[in-house]
Amino acid sequence: MTDFDVIVVGGGNAAFCAALAARESGSSVLVLERAPLEVSGGNSRYTAGAFRFAYDDVGHIRELCPELSKEQLDITDFGTYSTDQFFDDMYRLTRFRTDPDLCETLVTKSRETLTWLQKNGIRFMPIYGRQAFKHEGRFKFWGGLTLESWGGGPGLVDGETDLARKAGIEIRYGARVLSLIQSESGVNGVKVKMEGKTHEIKSRGVVLACGGFESNTEWRTRYLGPGWEMAKVRGTSFNTGDGIRMALEVGASPYGNWSGCHAVGWDYNAPEFGDLTVGDGFQKHSYPFGIMVNATGRRFVDEGADFRNYTYAKYGRVILEQPDQFAWQVFDQKVTHLLRDEYRIRRVSKVTGATLADLADKMEGVDKQGFLDEIQHYNNAVQQNIKFDPNVKDGRGTEELEINKTNWANTIDEGPFEAFHITCGITFTFGGLRVDPKTSQVISDDLEPIPGLFAAGELVGGLFYFNYPGGTGLMSGSVFGRQAGSCAAKT
């Protein structure tokens, strides 16, 4: 088969950023995507398309969203999200474990990378529906997450695919890369299986951007621990760790939080893997405005510990640790108008009750009396003298409970009541390969660069530990993908 300067393994956002950057440098580029065309794009296609990036003021937002009207700007407070804030969030949420050099590259190159994508033709828009509440006639953004790609994840992948084709990048679907070709000079190609036949394709550089191992049940249980075989997979079924495995086979250094992952509250009756007809609609992220209870009827987390952007990616693990791996989110009429759109999809595991006792009868698997007792204790503990405000961490919490709620606590006493059945949905794994923070070149277990081998996206280890700031995955894929493609083109 025809050889190429750069081969990119994967077909999602990180892969296309690598491919586009390599092509910009004048290289011939081949993208090998394991999935068939109709479900291509990796986890990127399943996302809502949010990007976390550092910006100083509304001017930076206007640069990225030139289609914003004056009317929209007049009714929106975009605030700021400085590099210092981004750094603080990364360090705080990872318990100061994030690799400082990888983190510096991610944060300092975040806005310039979005600008690069925008100038190439990717469109962005404010996330009005999920990240901003209207307060006194103005939308106010919170949590540092402001923009998303037009059309969400599917729109992002389709847009990047179109850009790649227009740039003359060759894309082959249903192409599973089996191993890397290595010589004394380094990695110089891949072995790939297509239409039942195995081929060798040579190149000067290879970029691995084909996801983590979250869709590999055996690896999940081996590295994340017992019980993780029970988790649902939010995205693609094709992220089984192929890129990590083949890199380790040529001596790459494993790195990062191999027992950690991004996992969220996910509809209890969702399928085993993601469903593109629903997208991310199975997630249930309005829990800060209600409570979560397990099978005993008891609360088990501080639902209002922080904005959901900073807690949702770790609470999936906590839900999986509950009896029978499920929980119920409970809301009353004071807050149901604040629930995100995903609570209104057709395929939702929801029950309603005119009274709390009626609701408890319908909450499958829950100890009714335990639940009613818990609600009474919770309601009695709410600090009702503090004003409720969903736009800020309002300090309206509870007192003298075993697990207090820190913000957004309301009594649950206005029916009809609603409850949503959830389990754990895994998004991506945190452990992966060690890469050079300035080049994205894969590092060997002798801590030397492996010539010709680069990596980007979910399979880069060392960025995330324990938790994750929302919207950082696509941003990381873009930053390190662009860097990997550019550097691979120079090999």
C-alpha positions, -999 to +999 in steps of 0.1 A: +000+000+000+011+036-005+033+050+022+027+084+040+048+109+059+025+107+089+000+081+100-027+091+126-044+062+144-079+072+155-108+093+141-118+117+168-110+153+177-074+146+189-067+125+157-080+152+133-062+180+151-030+159+146-038+152+110-046+188+102-015+201+119+007+176+101-009+185+068-003+222+074+034+214+077+033+199+041+032+162+051+011+135+034-012+122+060-033+090+065-060+087+091-068+051+102-101+048+120-111+015+135-148+022+135-170+022+104-180+056+090-215+057+106-201+054+141-167+070+136-152+097+157-144+080+189-157+095+221-156+130+205-188+122+186-206+113+219-197+145+237-217+177+240-188+195+225-177+218+254-142+232+255-125+246+287-100+274+279-085+304+295-099+338+284-095+374+297-127+391+287-157+392+263-133+402+235-118+368+234-153+353+233-162+375+203-130+365+185-141+328+187-178+335+181-179+363+155-216+355+148-227+367+183-251+395+179-251+428+199-283+417+216-268+384+228-237+403+241-259+428+259-278+401+279-248+379+287-221+381+314-193+358+302-170+368+330-134+357+328-115+325+332-078+333+336-049+309+332-044+311+370-080+299+375-075+271+350-043+261+368-060+262+401-089+240+389-065+214+374-044+213+406-073+214+430-094+187+413-064+163+407-052+168+443-021+184+430-011+153+411-014+166+375+019+167+357+029+204+359+046+204+325+017+187+307-007+210+326+012+241+316+011+231+279-027+225+282-035+257+299-012+282+282-021+268+247-058+264+252-070+297+237-046+298+209-056+262+199-092+272+198-083+302+177-065+278+153-095+256+151-118+286+145-096+300+118-096+266+101-134+266+100-147+251+133-175+272+147-181+278+184-211+291+204-219+299+240-233+270+261-265+289+271-286+257+277-263+240+302-238+264+316-257+297+322-287+307+343-307+338+336-305+361+365-321+396+366-325+396+328-289+385+320-273+351+314-244+345+337-218+318+329-202+300+358-175+273+363-151+283+336-170+264+308-183+288+283-181+276+246-190+245+227-186+235+191-216+240+168-236+208+166-219+194+197-196+164+194-211+151+161-208+186+146-172+188+157-162+155+142-181+161+110-165+196+107-130+183+112-136+154+088-147+179+061-116+200+068-093+170+065-108+159+032-105+193+018-069+194+029-061+162+010-058+140+040-067+103+033-092+087+057-098+050+059-126+035+080-129+000+093-092+000+096-079-016+129-043-010+136-028-041+151+008-031+159+035-007+152+064-013+128+097-006+146+133-007+135+166+005+150+157+040+138+124+040+157+087+036+148+082+038+110+048+025+102+019+003+113+003-031+106-034-026+099-063-049+092-089-038+067-116-059+050-101-091+065-066-085+052-035-073+070-013-047+054+019-028+063+020+009+058+053+028+062+057+063+075+081+087+091+059+093+121+029+077+138+005+096+161-016+074+184-049+092+191-073+062+195-087+066+231-083+049+264-094+015+275-128+022+290-146-001+265-124-031+275-143-049+303-113-070+312-089-040+314-114-020+334-116-047+360-079-053+360-068-017+364-098+002+379-108-027+402-135-052+409-170-040+401-160-019+371-172-046+347-207-034+359-203+001+346-220+014+314-198+030+287-210+064+278-193+065+244-178+044+217-174+006+219-141+008+200-119+023+228-104-009+240-068+002+246-053-008+213-031+023+211-018+019+246-011-018+241+008-014+209+029+014+224+038-006+255+048-034+231+075-012+217+087-001+251+066+029+259+064+041+295+030+038+312+020+069+331-007+085+352-037+074+372-043+039+358-068+031+385-087+063+378-113+074+353-139+100+343-173+085+353-206+101+358-242+095+369-258+078+339-293+065+332-299+032+348-315+017+317-290+030+292-274+005+269-240-011+274-223+014+251-232+049+239-262+055+216-257+082+190-295+088+188-294+099+224-258+112+226-250+125+261-287+127+270-284+097+294-263+118+318-280+134+347-261+164+359-286+186+378-280+168+411-266+199+429-302+211+431-317+180+447-304+150+466-291+115+457-300+084+477-289+048+475-307+015+481-309+021+518-326+055+512-296+074+525-276+102+510-240+093+503-223+124+488-224+162+492-244+171+461-236+208+465-199+205+471-191+225+440-204+234+406-213+202+388-183+208+364-160+200+392-178+170+408-197+151+381-166+132+367-159+116+401-194+109+414-199+080+389-173+060+409-191+068+441-225+056+426-208+024+414-197+018+450-233+019+464-253-012+471-264-028+437-245+000+419-274+025+416-288+057+430-319+079+427-318+117+422-348+134+439-362+168+431-393+188+441-412+215+423-390+244+436-362+233+413-376+212+385-375+242+362-337+242+367-332+207+354-310+204+323-325+192+290-313+156+295-340+151+322-367+156+295-356+131+269-380+103+259-358+075+271-354+084+307-358+063+339-381+086+358-408+082+384-432+108+399-453+109+431-478+133+445-464+127+479-430+115+491-446+082+502-460+077+467-426+085+452-409+060+475-432+033+464-421+037+428-383+041+435-373+005+426-348-011+450-350+016+477-359+011+514-390+032+517-388+040+554-351+047+552-358+071+524-387+089+542-366+092+574-337+106+554-359+133+538-372+144+572-337+146+586-325+165+555-353+189+555-349+198+591-312+205+585-316+230+556-304+265+564-334+283+551-323+317+563-297+318+534-309+328+499-309+302+472-289+313+441-280+287+414-255+311+398-230+311+426-218+288+454-245+303+477-235+287+510-271+275+515-263+242+531-273+219+559-262+215+595-255+186+617-259+158+591-235+130+587-230+142+551-238+179+549-248+196+517-226+227+512-246+247+486-280+249+469-298+230+497-336+233+495-362+214+515-379+187+495-415+193+504-434+207+473-450+180+452-453+165+428-419+150+433-396+135+406-369+109+409-344+096+383-328+062+384-290+063+377-259+041+377-223+047+367-213+057+332-176+056+324-164+082+299-126+076+296-097+062+316-070+085+331-040+061+328-020+060+296+013+068+280+041+091+291+047+119+265+070+148+262+050+179+273+065+201+245+063+176+216+038+149+225+065+124+216+060+091+235+086+084+261+101+049+266+104+030+299+140+040+298+127+076+299+140+083+264+119+096+235+108+069+210+117+082+176+087+085+153+060+079+179+036+105+192+004+104+212-026+126+220-060+125+235-074+101+261-044+078+260-020+104+273-014+097+310-005+122+337-030+150+332-060+138+353-060+121+387-091+113+407-112+140+390-115+162+360-127+198+352-155+196+326-146+204+290-109+196+295-109+164+274-117+180+241-093+208+249-065+184+258-071+164+226-069+196+205-038+210+222-018+178+222-032+166+189-021+197+172+013+195+188+017+158+180+009+163+143+031+193+139+061+175+156+055+142+138+056+161+105+092+172+113+106+137+119 
